């Protein structure tokens, strides 16, 4: 399973501390399904303020220590705290981080994680991550989101709304530059099923290569939006052929739910 028994123990213990101001994000939120491509080796807790980062980390560490977990603090900065928690030969990296409050949707209540970032915002963050670094896990995560949540083209289009410094072409160019799959980095990931670097590269390029051409057909005035249907549901694969009656949902501080039309 993508979430291990030990990870689930820690998440369950800390779930009561999660709220719309302290929520799970990153790989473990993306790969919470048994059908996921990989298992995350850490847990990211996101916050909108430095104060929330500090208070959340203090409360979580106190609960872990009280329940017999060893906690080793690795880094303690105003907007970023990292620690390792361990018990009975198992360990897990925990990070409490400040992130921008700009998002497309509100924080989602989750049965297993307490509260987490919405899937669309998880995908947008991963798109920005790959545009700024070379980590094979970002490619795995975007393949996962493309396959299960929303097309890569739609993710890239929305990402330009979170970071207006990107045009679609510039964003995709940066992602291509960082799409280097080194065997040693791939083997270091906790994959559910083995895949060779060549197989992964081909799968990724089959998804990435058509995106630029698709986005050139989108109305420029819509740049940065998520397309939704009248009932508020997300258009998973928007294209120039199916946008006529769709609604435009833009990000905002704190996020919002799309308007519903009857």
N, C-alpha and C positions, 0 to 999 in steps of 0.2 A: 504494500500500500504506500502511496506517496507520503502520507502522514504516518510516521512510525508510532509505535505504542508509547515510547518515551516522550516524543513530541506531544502526543495527545494528552499524556498525563500533565505535562507542564502547561499546555494550553487550557486544559480544563481547570487547573488550579488558579490560573491567572484570568480566566474568563470574566469573573465578577468585576474586575478592574477595568474592563474595556467599556468604552462609551463613545459617543460621537466626537469626543475630543482626544481619544486615545484608542486607536483602532489598528487592526492587523492589516498589513499590506505586503507587497513583495511576493516572492516565489511561493511561500507556503499558502498564501491566499489564492494564488493562481492554480496551484497544483493540489487542491484539496479533494479532488476526485480520484477514485480508484483507477480511472482510465487515463490519468495524466502521464506525460512523457518522462517526468523526472521527479525526484524527491528533493525538496529544499533542505539545506543543512543548517538553516538559521531561521529565526523569527524576527520580523521587523514590526515594531510598533510605531505608528506615525502620529504626530501631534501638530497642532497649528501654532503653538507658542513654545518658547523656551521654558517657561514656568511649567507647562503641562508635561514636557519631557522630563524635567527633574522630579516632579511630584509622582509621575507614573513609574519611573524607574525605582524611586525610593520605596513606593508601596509594593511593587512587584518583588523586589529583592527581599523585603521584609517577610512577605508571605512564603517565598521559596525557602529562606533560611529557617523560618518557623516550622516548616514541614520536612526538614531534614535534608534539603538540597544544599550543596556547597555552591557558593557564588563567588567567582573571581572577577573582579572589576579590571577590565583591560584598558578602557579609555573613558575619561569623564570630562566632557566639554559642555558648554551651555546648551548647545543644540544637537549634541550627539553623544550618547552613552553606549558603551559596548561591554558586555560581560559574558562569561561562560558559566553555565549552571551544570552541575553534574551530580549523579547519584547512582550507586550500584554499577559502576563501570560504564555508564552512559553519560553523554554530555551533549550540550546544545548551545549554540551561540545565540545570544539575544541582543538586539539593538533597539534603542529608543531614539527616535529621530524627529527633528522638526522638518515639516514639509509645507509647501504652499497650501493655503486653504482654497485655492482655485481648483474647481473640479466640475465635472458635468452633472454628476448626480450626488445626492446626499449619501452619507455613510449608511451602510446596510447592516441591519441586525442579523447575526448568523448563529445558528444553533450550536455549532462546534467552536467558533472563534470568538463569540461574544458580539463584537462589531468589527466590520472590515470595510475596506474600500470597495466601491462598486466595480464590477467586472470591466466596464468601459474605462474607468479611470485607471484600473490596474494595467490595462492594455496600453493606454496612452503613456503612462509612466515608463513602461517597458520600451516603447518606441523611442522615447527621449533617451533612455538609458543606452540603447544600441547606437543611437546617433552620436553619443559622446564617449563611448568606450568600446573596447574589444573584449567581450565576454561571451563565450559560446552559450551560456545559460540564457542570455537574452534572446538568442535565436530560437532556442528550444521553447522558451516561454511565448514568443510571438507566434510560432507555429501552433502551439497549443491554443492560443486565443483565436487565431484565424480559423482553426478547425472547429472550435466549440462555441465561440461567442460572437465574433464580428469579423468581417473580412479585413485583411491588412490594408487595403485601399481606404476603407472607412476609418481605420485607426489612424493612418497617416494624415488624412484630411482633418480629423479632429485635433490631432497633435499640434497642428499649426495654429490652432486657437489657444492652446495652453502656452505655447511659446511662439508668439507672433514674429520672432526673429527668423523663423524658418518659413521658407516657401516650400511647396511640395517637392520640387526638384532638388532643392538644397538638402532637405531632410532625407530624401531617398539616397542622394549622393553620399551623405555622411554615413547612413546605414550600410551602404554597399562597401564603403571604405573599411568599416569595422566588421564586415562579415567574413572574417578569417577564422577558419575552423582548424585549430591545431590538434593533432591526435592526443597530446598529453593533457590538454585542457578538456577535451571531450571525455577522456577516460577518467578524469577527476570528478566528473559529475555523477550523481547517483541516479543512473538511468533505470527506468522500469524494464526496458528491453534494449538489448545491444543494437547499436546502429553505427556503421562505419562513417568516418569523416566524409567520404565521397558520397555515400547515400544521403547524409544529412545536408550536405552542400547542394546536391541536386534538388532535394525536396524544398529547401529554402529558396533557391533561385527560381524554381517553378512558381513560387508564390510571389516573390519580390519583383521579378523582372517585368511583369505586365502592369505594375502599379502606376508608374509614371504616365503611361499612355491613357490609362483609365481616368486618372485625376485631371488630365488636361481637358477632358470633356465636361467636367463639373462646372457649374456657374461660379465665376470668381467671387461674386458677392456672398456666396455661401461658405467661403473658406473658414475652416475652424469649427464647423458645426457637426452635430450628429443628426442624421436624418431619422425621423420617426413617422409612424403611421398615425392615423386619426385617433386610434385607441391608446396612443402613447407608447406602443411597443417599438422597439428599435428595428430599423431596416438593416438587416444583416449584410446584404450585398448590394449597396446602392450603385447605380450606374446611370448614365445619361438617358437610358431608356425607361427608367422607372421612378424618376424624381418629380414628375409633373404635379402629383397630388400629395407629395410628402411634406411634412412639417420640418422646420429647421430649429434644432435645439442647441443653444450655445451654452458654454460653461459660464460659471459665475463663482463668487466667493461663497463657499459652503455647498455649492451645487443646488440643483432643483429638479423636480420631477416634470416631465413634459406635459404640456396642456393636452387635455382630452377633448375631442370634438365628436358630437353625435350627428 
